[in-house]
Amino acid sequence: MPQWLCNQMMRAFQKKDLRQIKLLNECWYFYRSKQTTKNEDDSRPEITLH
């Protein structure tokens, strides 16, 4: 998890800001899904046609 997101998440939990917690949680899952997709794309062999 990026440090900026971790800091904001801790701040939201300390303030008990449920709206912010939900928003940051959605951001985290969106970020993680993008990273997973990117890693899968990088691991696929490149096909070249001759």
PDBQT receptor file of N, H, CA, C and O in Angstrom, charges set to zero:
ATOM      1  N   MET A   1       0.858  -1.173   0.000  1.00  0.00    +0.000 N 
ATOM      2  CA  MET A   1       0.000   0.000   0.000  1.00  0.00    +0.000 C 
ATOM      3  C   MET A   1       0.906   1.238   0.000  1.00  0.00    +0.000 C 
ATOM      4  O   MET A   1       1.849   1.316   0.787  1.00  0.00    +0.000 OA
ATOM      5  N   PRO A   2       0.623   2.192  -0.870  1.00  0.00    +0.000 N 
ATOM      6  CA  PRO A   2       1.436   3.412  -0.890  1.00  0.00    +0.000 C 
ATOM      7  C   PRO A   2       1.376   4.133   0.466  1.00  0.00    +0.000 C 
ATOM      8  O   PRO A   2       0.358   4.100   1.158  1.00  0.00    +0.000 OA
ATOM      9  N   GLN A   3       2.475   4.773   0.819  1.00  0.00    +0.000 N 
ATOM     10  H   GLN A   3       3.301   4.799   0.257  1.00  0.00    +0.000 HD
ATOM     11  CA  GLN A   3       2.554   5.437   2.123  1.00  0.00    +0.000 C 
ATOM     12  C   GLN A   3       1.503   6.533   2.283  1.00  0.00    +0.000 C 
ATOM     13  O   GLN A   3       0.933   6.692   3.363  1.00  0.00    +0.000 OA
ATOM     14  N   TRP A   4       1.244   7.284   1.224  1.00  0.00    +0.000 N 
ATOM     15  H   TRP A   4       1.707   7.155   0.347  1.00  0.00    +0.000 HD
ATOM     16  CA  TRP A   4       0.258   8.371   1.315  1.00  0.00    +0.000 C 
ATOM     17  C   TRP A   4      -1.129   7.812   1.642  1.00  0.00    +0.000 C 
ATOM     18  O   TRP A   4      -1.888   8.413   2.403  1.00  0.00    +0.000 OA
ATOM     19  N   LEU A   5      -1.449   6.653   1.057  1.00  0.00    +0.000 N 
ATOM     20  H   LEU A   5      -0.834   6.165   0.439  1.00  0.00    +0.000 HD
ATOM     21  CA  LEU A   5      -2.754   6.043   1.301  1.00  0.00    +0.000 C 
ATOM     22  C   LEU A   5      -2.825   5.487   2.724  1.00  0.00    +0.000 C 
ATOM     23  O   LEU A   5      -3.849   5.597   3.399  1.00  0.00    +0.000 OA
ATOM     24  N   CYS A   6      -1.743   4.902   3.154  1.00  0.00    +0.000 N 
ATOM     25  H   CYS A   6      -0.911   4.812   2.605  1.00  0.00    +0.000 HD
ATOM     26  CA  CYS A   6      -1.671   4.365   4.517  1.00  0.00    +0.000 C 
ATOM     27  C   CYS A   6      -1.847   5.493   5.542  1.00  0.00    +0.000 C 
ATOM     28  O   CYS A   6      -2.570   5.332   6.526  1.00  0.00    +0.000 OA
ATOM     29  N   ASN A   7      -1.187   6.631   5.310  1.00  0.00    +0.000 N 
ATOM     30  H   ASN A   7      -0.600   6.761   4.511  1.00  0.00    +0.000 HD
ATOM     31  CA  ASN A   7      -1.305   7.772   6.225  1.00  0.00    +0.000 C 
ATOM     32  C   ASN A   7      -2.736   8.292   6.281  1.00  0.00    +0.000 C 
ATOM     33  O   ASN A   7      -3.266   8.554   7.360  1.00  0.00    +0.000 OA
ATOM     34  N   GLN A   8      -3.352   8.438   5.125  1.00  0.00    +0.000 N 
ATOM     35  H   GLN A   8      -2.921   8.225   4.248  1.00  0.00    +0.000 HD
ATOM     36  CA  GLN A   8      -4.726   8.936   5.091  1.00  0.00    +0.000 C 
ATOM     37  C   GLN A   8      -5.691   7.948   5.739  1.00  0.00    +0.000 C 
ATOM     38  O   GLN A   8      -6.647   8.346   6.406  1.00  0.00    +0.000 OA
ATOM     39  N   MET A   9      -5.433   6.659   5.538  1.00  0.00    +0.000 N 
ATOM     40  H   MET A   9      -4.657   6.336   4.997  1.00  0.00    +0.000 HD
ATOM     41  CA  MET A   9      -6.288   5.632   6.132  1.00  0.00    +0.000 C 
ATOM     42  C   MET A   9      -6.182   5.682   7.664  1.00  0.00    +0.000 C 
ATOM     43  O   MET A   9      -7.195   5.606   8.360  1.00  0.00    +0.000 OA
ATOM     44  N   MET A  10      -4.965   5.807   8.182  1.00  0.00    +0.000 N 
ATOM     45  H   MET A  10      -4.142   5.869   7.617  1.00  0.00    +0.000 HD
ATOM     46  CA  MET A  10      -4.784   5.892   9.636  1.00  0.00    +0.000 C 
ATOM     47  C   MET A  10      -5.475   7.134  10.195  1.00  0.00    +0.000 C 
ATOM     48  O   MET A  10      -6.110   7.073  11.248  1.00  0.00    +0.000 OA
ATOM     49  N   ARG A  11      -5.354   8.254   9.495  1.00  0.00    +0.000 N 
ATOM     50  H   ARG A  11      -4.839   8.304   8.640  1.00  0.00    +0.000 HD
ATOM     51  CA  ARG A  11      -5.992   9.493   9.938  1.00  0.00    +0.000 C 
ATOM     52  C   ARG A  11      -7.518   9.338   9.957  1.00  0.00    +0.000 C 
ATOM     53  O   ARG A  11      -8.183   9.780  10.893  1.00  0.00    +0.000 OA
ATOM     54  N   ALA A  12      -8.056   8.712   8.923  1.00  0.00    +0.000 N 
ATOM     55  H   ALA A  12      -7.516   8.353   8.162  1.00  0.00    +0.000 HD
ATOM     56  CA  ALA A  12      -9.508   8.512   8.843  1.00  0.00    +0.000 C 
ATOM     57  C   ALA A  12      -9.995   7.605   9.974  1.00  0.00    +0.000 C 
ATOM     58  O   ALA A  12     -11.051   7.854  10.555  1.00  0.00    +0.000 OA
ATOM     59  N   PHE A  13      -9.231   6.555  10.290  1.00  0.00    +0.000 N 
ATOM     60  H   PHE A  13      -8.373   6.353   9.818  1.00  0.00    +0.000 HD
ATOM     61  CA  PHE A  13      -9.624   5.665  11.382  1.00  0.00    +0.000 C 
ATOM     62  C   PHE A  13      -9.549   6.380  12.724  1.00  0.00    +0.000 C 
ATOM     63  O   PHE A  13     -10.414   6.194  13.580  1.00  0.00    +0.000 OA
ATOM     64  N   GLN A  14      -8.508   7.202  12.907  1.00  0.00    +0.000 N 
ATOM     65  H   GLN A  14      -7.805   7.353  12.212  1.00  0.00    +0.000 HD
ATOM     66  CA  GLN A  14      -8.381   7.942  14.166  1.00  0.00    +0.000 C 
ATOM     67  C   GLN A  14      -9.542   8.913  14.362  1.00  0.00    +0.000 C 
ATOM     68  O   GLN A  14     -10.029   9.090  15.478  1.00  0.00    +0.000 OA
ATOM     69  N   LYS A  15      -9.982   9.539  13.274  1.00  0.00    +0.000 N 
ATOM     70  H   LYS A  15      -9.586   9.395  12.367  1.00  0.00    +0.000 HD
ATOM     71  CA  LYS A  15     -11.093  10.494  13.349  1.00  0.00    +0.000 C 
ATOM     72  C   LYS A  15     -12.460   9.807  13.287  1.00  0.00    +0.000 C 
ATOM     73  O   LYS A  15     -13.500  10.445  13.457  1.00  0.00    +0.000 OA
ATOM     74  N   LYS A  16     -12.435   8.484  13.038  1.00  0.00    +0.000 N 
ATOM     75  H   LYS A  16     -11.590   7.966  12.900  1.00  0.00    +0.000 HD
ATOM     76  CA  LYS A  16     -13.674   7.698  12.880  1.00  0.00    +0.000 C 
ATOM     77  C   LYS A  16     -14.553   8.272  11.768  1.00  0.00    +0.000 C 
ATOM     78  O   LYS A  16     -15.774   8.356  11.893  1.00  0.00    +0.000 OA
ATOM     79  N   ASP A  17     -13.896   8.661  10.685  1.00  0.00    +0.000 N 
ATOM     80  H   ASP A  17     -12.904   8.593  10.583  1.00  0.00    +0.000 HD
ATOM     81  CA  ASP A  17     -14.576   9.252   9.524  1.00  0.00    +0.000 C 
ATOM     82  C   ASP A  17     -14.967   8.127   8.561  1.00  0.00    +0.000 C 
ATOM     83  O   ASP A  17     -14.188   7.745   7.688  1.00  0.00    +0.000 OA
ATOM     84  N   LEU A  18     -16.177   7.607   8.733  1.00  0.00    +0.000 N 
ATOM     85  H   LEU A  18     -16.810   7.917   9.442  1.00  0.00    +0.000 HD
ATOM     86  CA  LEU A  18     -16.611   6.446   7.948  1.00  0.00    +0.000 C 
ATOM     87  C   LEU A  18     -16.657   6.728   6.449  1.00  0.00    +0.000 C 
ATOM     88  O   LEU A  18     -16.323   5.860   5.643  1.00  0.00    +0.000 OA
ATOM     89  N   ARG A  19     -17.067   7.930   6.076  1.00  0.00    +0.000 N 
ATOM     90  H   ARG A  19     -17.338   8.635   6.731  1.00  0.00    +0.000 HD
ATOM     91  CA  ARG A  19     -17.132   8.279   4.651  1.00  0.00    +0.000 C 
ATOM     92  C   ARG A  19     -15.733   8.221   4.026  1.00  0.00    +0.000 C 
ATOM     93  O   ARG A  19     -15.553   7.690   2.930  1.00  0.00    +0.000 OA
ATOM     94  N   GLN A  20     -14.755   8.773   4.737  1.00  0.00    +0.000 N 
ATOM     95  H   GLN A  20     -14.902   9.204   5.627  1.00  0.00    +0.000 HD
ATOM     96  CA  GLN A  20     -13.377   8.777   4.237  1.00  0.00    +0.000 C 
ATOM     97  C   GLN A  20     -12.808   7.357   4.210  1.00  0.00    +0.000 C 
ATOM     98  O   GLN A  20     -12.092   6.997   3.275  1.00  0.00    +0.000 OA
ATOM     99  N   ILE A  21     -13.117   6.560   5.212  1.00  0.00    +0.000 N 
ATOM    100  H   ILE A  21     -13.699   6.852   5.971  1.00  0.00    +0.000 HD
ATOM    101  CA  ILE A  21     -12.638   5.173   5.261  1.00  0.00    +0.000 C 
ATOM    102  C   ILE A  21     -13.164   4.395   4.059  1.00  0.00    +0.000 C 
ATOM    103  O   ILE A  21     -12.414   3.669   3.407  1.00  0.00    +0.000 OA
ATOM    104  N   LYS A  22     -14.451   4.548   3.771  1.00  0.00    +0.000 N 
ATOM    105  H   LYS A  22     -15.060   5.138   4.301  1.00  0.00    +0.000 HD
ATOM    106  CA  LYS A  22     -15.041   3.849   2.625  1.00  0.00    +0.000 C 
ATOM    107  C   LYS A  22     -14.410   4.306   1.318  1.00  0.00    +0.000 C 
ATOM    108  O   LYS A  22     -14.106   3.486   0.452  1.00  0.00    +0.000 OA
ATOM    109  N   LEU A  23     -14.212   5.609   1.174  1.00  0.00    +0.000 N 
ATOM    110  H   LEU A  23     -14.459   6.275   1.878  1.00  0.00    +0.000 HD
ATOM    111  CA  LEU A  23     -13.608   6.149  -0.039  1.00  0.00    +0.000 C 
ATOM    112  C   LEU A  23     -12.181   5.626  -0.225  1.00  0.00    +0.000 C 
ATOM    113  O   LEU A  23     -11.813   5.196  -1.318  1.00  0.00    +0.000 OA
ATOM    114  N   LEU A  24     -11.387   5.663   0.835  1.00  0.00    +0.000 N 
ATOM    115  H   LEU A  24     -11.686   6.012   1.723  1.00  0.00    +0.000 HD
ATOM    116  CA  LEU A  24     -10.005   5.189   0.752  1.00  0.00    +0.000 C 
ATOM    117  C   LEU A  24      -9.945   3.684   0.504  1.00  0.00    +0.000 C 
ATOM    118  O   LEU A  24      -9.051   3.197  -0.189  1.00  0.00    +0.000 OA
ATOM    119  N   ASN A  25     -10.891   2.957   1.069  1.00  0.00    +0.000 N 
ATOM    120  H   ASN A  25     -11.617   3.352   1.632  1.00  0.00    +0.000 HD
ATOM    121  CA  ASN A  25     -10.963   1.519   0.839  1.00  0.00    +0.000 C 
ATOM    122  C   ASN A  25     -11.221   1.231  -0.640  1.00  0.00    +0.000 C 
ATOM    123  O   ASN A  25     -10.600   0.345  -1.228  1.00  0.00    +0.000 OA
ATOM    124  N   GLU A  26     -12.145   1.990  -1.233  1.00  0.00    +0.000 N 
ATOM    125  H   GLU A  26     -12.650   2.709  -0.755  1.00  0.00    +0.000 HD
ATOM    126  CA  GLU A  26     -12.412   1.831  -2.663  1.00  0.00    +0.000 C 
ATOM    127  C   GLU A  26     -11.174   2.181  -3.487  1.00  0.00    +0.000 C 
ATOM    128  O   GLU A  26     -10.866   1.505  -4.469  1.00  0.00    +0.000 OA
ATOM    129  N   CYS A  27     -10.469   3.235  -3.084  1.00  0.00    +0.000 N 
ATOM    130  H   CYS A  27     -10.720   3.783  -2.287  1.00  0.00    +0.000 HD
ATOM    131  CA  CYS A  27      -9.233   3.624  -3.784  1.00  0.00    +0.000 C 
ATOM    132  C   CYS A  27      -8.208   2.498  -3.737  1.00  0.00    +0.000 C 
ATOM    133  O   CYS A  27      -7.552   2.196  -4.734  1.00  0.00    +0.000 OA
ATOM    134  N   TRP A  28      -8.079   1.877  -2.554  1.00  0.00    +0.000 N 
ATOM    135  H   TRP A  28      -8.611   2.123  -1.744  1.00  0.00    +0.000 HD
ATOM    136  CA  TRP A  28      -7.106   0.805  -2.389  1.00  0.00    +0.000 C 
ATOM    137  C   TRP A  28      -7.430  -0.385  -3.298  1.00  0.00    +0.000 C 
ATOM    138  O   TRP A  28      -6.542  -0.924  -3.958  1.00  0.00    +0.000 OA
ATOM    139  N   TYR A  29      -8.700  -0.792  -3.330  1.00  0.00    +0.000 N 
ATOM    140  H   TYR A  29      -9.422  -0.354  -2.794  1.00  0.00    +0.000 HD
ATOM    141  CA  TYR A  29      -9.075  -1.922  -4.180  1.00  0.00    +0.000 C 
ATOM    142  C   TYR A  29      -8.924  -1.586  -5.656  1.00  0.00    +0.000 C 
ATOM    143  O   TYR A  29      -8.538  -2.444  -6.451  1.00  0.00    +0.000 OA
ATOM    144  N   PHE A  30      -9.221  -0.352  -6.029  1.00  0.00    +0.000 N 
ATOM    145  H   PHE A  30      -9.534   0.345  -5.383  1.00  0.00    +0.000 HD
ATOM    146  CA  PHE A  30      -9.035   0.087  -7.415  1.00  0.00    +0.000 C 
ATOM    147  C   PHE A  30      -7.548   0.055  -7.774  1.00  0.00    +0.000 C 
ATOM    148  O   PHE A  30      -7.172  -0.465  -8.825  1.00  0.00    +0.000 OA
ATOM    149  N   TYR A  31      -6.710   0.608  -6.908  1.00  0.00    +0.000 N 
ATOM    150  H   TYR A  31      -7.015   1.031  -6.055  1.00  0.00    +0.000 HD
ATOM    151  CA  TYR A  31      -5.257   0.635  -7.116  1.00  0.00    +0.000 C 
ATOM    152  C   TYR A  31      -4.709  -0.788  -7.222  1.00  0.00    +0.000 C 
ATOM    153  O   TYR A  31      -3.914  -1.101  -8.109  1.00  0.00    +0.000 OA
ATOM    154  N   ARG A  32      -5.153  -1.642  -6.295  1.00  0.00    +0.000 N 
ATOM    155  H   ARG A  32      -5.798  -1.388  -5.575  1.00  0.00    +0.000 HD
ATOM    156  CA  ARG A  32      -4.659  -3.020  -6.282  1.00  0.00    +0.000 C 
ATOM    157  C   ARG A  32      -5.078  -3.783  -7.534  1.00  0.00    +0.000 C 
ATOM    158  O   ARG A  32      -4.292  -4.563  -8.072  1.00  0.00    +0.000 OA
ATOM    159  N   SER A  33      -6.296  -3.571  -8.002  1.00  0.00    +0.000 N 
ATOM    160  H   SER A  33      -6.934  -2.937  -7.565  1.00  0.00    +0.000 HD
ATOM    161  CA  SER A  33      -6.753  -4.263  -9.205  1.00  0.00    +0.000 C 
ATOM    162  C   SER A  33      -5.974  -3.785 -10.426  1.00  0.00    +0.000 C 
ATOM    163  O   SER A  33      -5.681  -4.575 -11.324  1.00  0.00    +0.000 OA
ATOM    164  N   LYS A  34      -5.638  -2.499 -10.463  1.00  0.00    +0.000 N 
ATOM    165  H   LYS A  34      -5.877  -1.857  -9.733  1.00  0.00    +0.000 HD
ATOM    166  CA  LYS A  34      -4.845  -1.969 -11.580  1.00  0.00    +0.000 C 
ATOM    167  C   LYS A  34      -3.435  -2.553 -11.550  1.00  0.00    +0.000 C 
ATOM    168  O   LYS A  34      -2.881  -2.886 -12.598  1.00  0.00    +0.000 OA
ATOM    169  N   GLN A  35      -2.848  -2.679 -10.356  1.00  0.00    +0.000 N 
ATOM    170  H   GLN A  35      -3.298  -2.408  -9.505  1.00  0.00    +0.000 HD
ATOM    171  CA  GLN A  35      -1.512  -3.243 -10.228  1.00  0.00    +0.000 C 
ATOM    172  C   GLN A  35      -1.507  -4.710 -10.647  1.00  0.00    +0.000 C 
ATOM    173  O   GLN A  35      -0.577  -5.159 -11.317  1.00  0.00    +0.000 OA
ATOM    174  N   THR A  36      -2.532  -5.454 -10.261  1.00  0.00    +0.000 N 
ATOM    175  H   THR A  36      -3.288  -5.089  -9.717  1.00  0.00    +0.000 HD
ATOM    176  CA  THR A  36      -2.630  -6.868 -10.622  1.00  0.00    +0.000 C 
ATOM    177  C   THR A  36      -2.754  -7.016 -12.132  1.00  0.00    +0.000 C 
ATOM    178  O   THR A  36      -2.096  -7.869 -12.730  1.00  0.00    +0.000 OA
ATOM    179  N   THR A  37      -3.581  -6.201 -12.743  1.00  0.00    +0.000 N 
ATOM    180  H   THR A  37      -4.115  -5.509 -12.258  1.00  0.00    +0.000 HD
ATOM    181  CA  THR A  37      -3.762  -6.244 -14.196  1.00  0.00    +0.000 C 
ATOM    182  C   THR A  37      -2.455  -5.899 -14.895  1.00  0.00    +0.000 C 
ATOM    183  O   THR A  37      -2.080  -6.545 -15.873  1.00  0.00    +0.000 OA
ATOM    184  N   LYS A  38      -1.770  -4.891 -14.399  1.00  0.00    +0.000 N 
ATOM    185  H   LYS A  38      -2.075  -4.366 -13.605  1.00  0.00    +0.000 HD
ATOM    186  CA  LYS A  38      -0.499  -4.469 -14.995  1.00  0.00    +0.000 C 
ATOM    187  C   LYS A  38       0.530  -5.598 -14.890  1.00  0.00    +0.000 C 
ATOM    188  O   LYS A  38       1.233  -5.885 -15.859  1.00  0.00    +0.000 OA
ATOM    189  N   ASN A  39       0.621  -6.237 -13.725  1.00  0.00    +0.000 N 
ATOM    190  H   ASN A  39       0.049  -6.004 -12.939  1.00  0.00    +0.000 HD
ATOM    191  CA  ASN A  39       1.574  -7.323 -13.533  1.00  0.00    +0.000 C 
ATOM    192  C   ASN A  39       1.253  -8.512 -14.432  1.00  0.00    +0.000 C 
ATOM    193  O   ASN A  39       2.162  -9.156 -14.955  1.00  0.00    +0.000 OA
ATOM    194  N   GLU A  40      -0.021  -8.805 -14.612  1.00  0.00    +0.000 N 
ATOM    195  H   GLU A  40      -0.759  -8.281 -14.187  1.00  0.00    +0.000 HD
ATOM    196  CA  GLU A  40      -0.401  -9.904 -15.496  1.00  0.00    +0.000 C 
ATOM    197  C   GLU A  40      -0.026  -9.577 -16.935  1.00  0.00    +0.000 C 
ATOM    198  O   GLU A  40       0.435 -10.454 -17.666  1.00  0.00    +0.000 OA
ATOM    199  N   ASP A  41      -0.216  -8.340 -17.347  1.00  0.00    +0.000 N 
ATOM    200  H   ASP A  41      -0.590  -7.628 -16.754  1.00  0.00    +0.000 HD
ATOM    201  CA  ASP A  41       0.147  -7.928 -18.700  1.00  0.00    +0.000 C 
ATOM    202  C   ASP A  41       1.651  -8.034 -18.909  1.00  0.00    +0.000 C 
ATOM    203  O   ASP A  41       2.102  -8.435 -19.982  1.00  0.00    +0.000 OA
ATOM    204  N   ASP A  42       2.435  -7.676 -17.882  1.00  0.00    +0.000 N 
ATOM    205  H   ASP A  42       2.068  -7.351 -17.010  1.00  0.00    +0.000 HD
ATOM    206  CA  ASP A  42       3.890  -7.735 -17.976  1.00  0.00    +0.000 C 
ATOM    207  C   ASP A  42       4.394  -9.171 -18.051  1.00  0.00    +0.000 C 
ATOM    208  O   ASP A  42       5.439  -9.428 -18.648  1.00  0.00    +0.000 OA
ATOM    209  N   SER A  43       3.663 -10.110 -17.452  1.00  0.00    +0.000 N 
ATOM    210  H   SER A  43       2.814  -9.901 -16.966  1.00  0.00    +0.000 HD
ATOM    211  CA  SER A  43       4.122 -11.492 -17.414  1.00  0.00    +0.000 C 
ATOM    212  C   SER A  43       3.755 -12.277 -18.672  1.00  0.00    +0.000 C 
ATOM    213  O   SER A  43       4.259 -13.379 -18.886  1.00  0.00    +0.000 OA
ATOM    214  N   ARG A  44       2.888 -11.716 -19.495  1.00  0.00    +0.000 N 
ATOM    215  H   ARG A  44       2.479 -10.821 -19.321  1.00  0.00    +0.000 HD
ATOM    216  CA  ARG A  44       2.514 -12.404 -20.727  1.00  0.00    +0.000 C 
ATOM    217  C   ARG A  44       3.651 -12.290 -21.737  1.00  0.00    +0.000 C 
ATOM    218  O   ARG A  44       4.244 -11.222 -21.891  1.00  0.00    +0.000 OA
ATOM    219  N   PRO A  45       3.952 -13.381 -22.419  1.00  0.00    +0.000 N 
ATOM    220  CA  PRO A  45       5.019 -13.304 -23.425  1.00  0.00    +0.000 C 
ATOM    221  C   PRO A  45       4.586 -12.437 -24.606  1.00  0.00    +0.000 C 
ATOM    222  O   PRO A  45       3.425 -12.437 -25.014  1.00  0.00    +0.000 OA
ATOM    223  N   GLU A  46       5.533 -11.721 -25.123  1.00  0.00    +0.000 N 
ATOM    224  H   GLU A  46       6.477 -11.722 -24.792  1.00  0.00    +0.000 HD
ATOM    225  CA  GLU A  46       5.236 -10.870 -26.268  1.00  0.00    +0.000 C 
ATOM    226  C   GLU A  46       5.269 -11.718 -27.531  1.00  0.00    +0.000 C 
ATOM    227  O   GLU A  46       6.206 -12.488 -27.744  1.00  0.00    +0.000 OA
ATOM    228  N   ILE A  47       4.264 -11.577 -28.352  1.00  0.00    +0.000 N 
ATOM    229  H   ILE A  47       3.504 -10.951 -28.179  1.00  0.00    +0.000 HD
ATOM    230  CA  ILE A  47       4.163 -12.362 -29.579  1.00  0.00    +0.000 C 
ATOM    231  C   ILE A  47       4.508 -11.456 -30.749  1.00  0.00    +0.000 C 
ATOM    232  O   ILE A  47       3.938 -10.377 -30.914  1.00  0.00    +0.000 OA
ATOM    233  N   THR A  48       5.444 -11.914 -31.550  1.00  0.00    +0.000 N 
ATOM    234  H   THR A  48       5.907 -12.791 -31.416  1.00  0.00    +0.000 HD
ATOM    235  CA  THR A  48       5.795 -11.141 -32.742  1.00  0.00    +0.000 C 
ATOM    236  C   THR A  48       5.453 -11.961 -33.971  1.00  0.00    +0.000 C 
ATOM    237  O   THR A  48       5.736 -13.158 -34.032  1.00  0.00    +0.000 OA
ATOM    238  N   LEU A  49       4.858 -11.327 -34.922  1.00  0.00    +0.000 N 
ATOM    239  H   LEU A  49       4.628 -10.355 -34.873  1.00  0.00    +0.000 HD
ATOM    240  CA  LEU A  49       4.498 -11.991 -36.166  1.00  0.00    +0.000 C 
ATOM    241  C   LEU A  49       5.530 -11.644 -37.233  1.00  0.00    +0.000 C 
ATOM    242  O   LEU A  49       5.932 -10.490 -37.378  1.00  0.00    +0.000 OA
ATOM    243  N   HIS A  50       5.946 -12.659 -37.971  1.00  0.00    +0.000 N 
ATOM    244  H   HIS A  50       5.620 -13.597 -37.853  1.00  0.00    +0.000 HD
ATOM    245  CA  HIS A  50       6.956 -12.441 -39.020  1.00  0.00    +0.000 C 
ATOM    246  C   HIS A  50       6.309 -12.396 -40.366  1.00  0.00    +0.000 C 
ATOM    247  O   HIS A  50       6.994 -12.221 -41.374  1.00  0.00    +0.000 OA
TER     248      HIS A  50
